[in-house]
Amino acid sequence: MDSHLVCIGGEDHRLRIPFLLSLRKKGFRLTAISSDDVTAFSRHGIPHHRIEFDRFAIGGAQLSALRSVRGLMAETRPDIIQSFDTKPNLLTPSAVRGQVPVVRTIYGLGWTFSLLEPRALALRPVFCSLQWLASLWTAATVFQNRNDRAFFEHWWLTRKGTARLIAGSGNDVGAFAAASHCGLSADATKLSAKRPRVHRSRREPLLESIRSGILTQVNLKQHANHRLGDSGDLLLKGY
């Protein structure tokens, strides 16, 4: 039986469809869970369950999301889970508590560290505490830049030996070539790929193709027992 991979993310999860399709070609059975619309996933024959992740929610709303994640994981019964975006990265490991291997994907520290408003500053210790808690039930954490990895390792937010780095933020070279052909400068392309929420109105189809390449270089190796062990059974590499 093929390994069942559940990919869980936030509101722009459709941008990872190329990544999901590449995994399906490698033999994985896929399910997507996100705050995004189901239409794009249905178009590609990818089962999708919608869940509401409010990035600013705390307290009761967060507990409700945690229960929803736990319920969906019990329903879909994955062999491995890969999470994206801050809230899914925090809630998913806590929801499954080691029953299923979870791979967190970190490509930025979010608004908590990018803003200087009082609320963001006050939530930074909370963010670190929750990331540390999530790390206890995380099989691997994938980083897209060295600074984020250094931050997590310095503050013990990832367990020793479980961090992986995909150099260059995992950007798709083909997408950059397409952007250049369409007249978009290299600097603008890099900015668009690294900060997907900044430029939403102009050149949307082109930028979607650029942003969708963020994680296409991740490759998960399939194993007979469908589980991750301490012997490094998870293979994360560019291709």
BAROBA-519559 format. One line per 4 residues: number of its first residue (from 1); their letters; for each residue x, y, z of C-alpha. Coordinates in steps of 0.1 Angstrom, whole numbers, plus 2048, in hexadecimal, padded with zeros to 3 digits. Layout:
<pts>
NUM) a) X/Y/Z | ...
</pts>
This chain:
<pts>
1) mdsh) 800/800/800 | 80D/823/7F7 | 816/83A/814 | 7FB/853/81D
5) lvci) 809/877/820 | 7F4/892/82E | 800/8B6/827 | 7F0/8D0/83D
9) gged) 7F3/8F6/838 | 7E3/918/839 | 7D0/92E/821 | 7E7/92C/803
13) hrlr) 7EC/906/804 | 7E2/903/7DF | 804/911/7D6 | 813/8F0/7E1
17) ipfl) 7FF/8DB/7C8 | 81D/8D7/7B2 | 830/8C9/7D0 | 813/8B1/7D7
21) lslr) 811/8A6/7B3 | 836/89E/7B3 | 832/888/7D2 | 814/877/7C3
25) kkgf) 82A/86D/7A5 | 842/85E/7BE | 827/847/7CB | 818/859/7E9
29) rlta) 7F3/859/7F0 | 7EB/87E/7F8 | 7D2/891/80D | 7D3/8B7/811
33) issd) 7C5/8CA/82F | 7C5/8F0/82F | 7B2/910/832 | 7B2/913/80D
37) dvta) 796/90D/7F4 | 790/8EA/7E9 | 78C/8F2/7C4 | 7B1/8F2/7BA
41) fsrh) 7B7/8D1/7CB | 798/8C1/7BC | 7A4/8CB/799 | 7C3/8B5/79F
45) giph) 7B1/899/7B0 | 7C0/8A0/7D2 | 7A9/899/7F0 | 7A6/8B8/805
49) hrie) 797/8BF/827 | 792/8E4/831 | 79B/8F0/853 | 79B/914/860
53) fdrf) 7BD/920/86C | 7BC/944/87A | 7DF/950/87D | 7D5/96A/897
57) aigg) 7BF/953/8AC | 7C9/949/8CF | 7B7/937/8EB | 796/926/8E3
61) aqls) 79A/92A/8BD | 7BC/919/8BE | 7AE/8FC/8D3 | 792/8F8/8BB
65) alrs) 7AB/8F6/89E | 7C0/8DD/8B1 | 7A1/8C6/8B6 | 799/8CA/891
69) vrgl) 7BC/8BF/887 | 7BB/8A2/89E | 799/897/890 | 7A5/89A/86C
73) maet) 7C4/886/873 | 7AF/86A/883 | 799/86B/864 | 7B4/86B/849
77) rpdi) 7CC/854/85C | 7ED/85F/84B | 80E/84D/84C | 821/86E/84C
81) iqsf) 817/893/84F | 828/8B1/841 | 81D/8D3/84F | 821/8F6/841
85) dtkp) 81A/919/850 | 81C/923/874 | 7FB/917/882 | 7FC/8F5/872
89) nllt) 820/8F1/87C | 817/8F8/8A0 | 7F6/8E5/8A2 | 7FD/8C5/88E
93) psav) 819/8B6/8A3 | 805/8BD/8C3 | 7E6/8AE/8B3 | 7F6/88C/8AA
97) rgqv) 80F/88B/8C7 | 828/873/8B6 | 80E/85A/8A9 | 817/865/886
101) pvvr) 839/873/87A | 835/899/873 | 84C/8AE/85D | 84A/8D3/865
105) tiyg) 853/8EB/849 | 861/90D/854 | 865/928/839 | 863/947/850
109) lgwt) 85A/951/873 | 839/962/86A | 82A/983/875 | 834/97D/899
113) fsll) 858/984/891 | 853/99B/873 | 83E/9B5/885 | 848/9CB/8A2
117) epra) 825/9D3/8AF | 81F/9CA/8D4 | 80A/9AC/8CD | 825/99C/8B7
121) lalr) 840/9A3/8D1 | 82A/995/8ED | 824/975/8D9 | 848/96D/8D1
125) pvfc) 84E/959/8F2 | 82D/947/8EC | 838/93E/8C9 | 859/930/8D5
129) slqw) 848/91C/8F0 | 82F/90D/8D8 | 84A/905/8BF | 85E/8F4/8DA
133) lasl) 840/8DF/8E4 | 839/8D6/8BF | 85D/8CB/8BB | 858/8AF/8D4
137) wtaa) 841/89D/8BB | 852/8A7/89B | 866/88E/887 | 878/8A8/872
141) tvfq) 878/8CE/86C | 880/8DB/849 | 88E/8FE/847 | 891/913/827
145) nrnd) 8AB/92B/835 | 8C8/929/84D | 8BE/945/863 | 89D/934/86D
149) raff) 8AF/914/873 | 8C9/925/889 | 8AD/937/89D | 89B/916/8A3
153) ehww) 8BA/903/8AD | 8C7/920/8C3 | 8A6/920/8D7 | 8A2/8FA/8D7
157) ltrk) 882/8FC/8C2 | 88C/8DD/8AF | 89A/8BC/8BC | 8BE/8B5/8B5
161) gtar) 8C4/8A3/894 | 8A1/8AA/886 | 8A8/8CA/873 | 8AC/8CA/84E
165) liag) 8B5/8E7/837 | 8AB/8EB/812 | 8C3/906/806 | 8B7/922/7F1
169) sgnd) 894/921/801 | 88B/905/7EA | 882/91C/7CD | 87A/90D/7AC
173) vgaf) 894/917/792 | 87C/910/776 | 863/929/785 | 87E/944/786
177) aaas) 886/93D/762 | 862/941/759 | 860/962/76C | 87F/96F/75A
181) hcgl) 870/966/739 | 851/97A/742 | 865/999/74B | 865/997/771
185) sada) 887/9A0/780 | 89B/987/794 | 898/99E/7B3 | 873/9A0/7B0
189) tkls) 870/97B/7AB | 884/974/7CB | 86F/98C/7DF | 84F/97D/7D2
193) akrp) 85A/959/7DA | 866/961/7FD | 849/978/807 | 82A/969/7F6
197) rvhr) 811/97E/809 | 81F/99F/7FF | 816/9A0/7DA | 7F4/991/7D4
201) srre) 7E3/9A8/7BA | 7FC/9AB/79D | 808/98F/786 | 7F5/976/79C
205) plle) 7F7/959/785 | 81C/95D/780 | 823/962/7A5 | 80F/943/7AE
209) sirs) 825/92F/797 | 844/93E/7A8 | 837/938/7CB | 82C/915/7C4
213) gilt) 850/90C/7BF | 859/913/7E3 | 858/8EF/7EE | 85B/8DB/7CE
217) qvnl) 87E/8D0/7D8 | 873/8BC/7F6 | 875/897/7F1 | 868/87E/80A
221) kqha) 875/85A/807 | 85C/83F/809 | 863/822/821 | 854/800/826
225) nhrl) 848/806/849 | 83A/828/841 | 849/837/861 | 867/84C/86A
229) gdsg) 881/83E/881 | 8A0/84C/893 | 8B6/83E/877 | 8AF/85B/860
233) dlll) 894/84B/84C | 888/86D/83F | 89A/879/820 | 896/89D/818
237) kgy) 8AA/8A9/7FA | 8A8/8BE/7DA | 8A2/8AE/7B9
</pts>
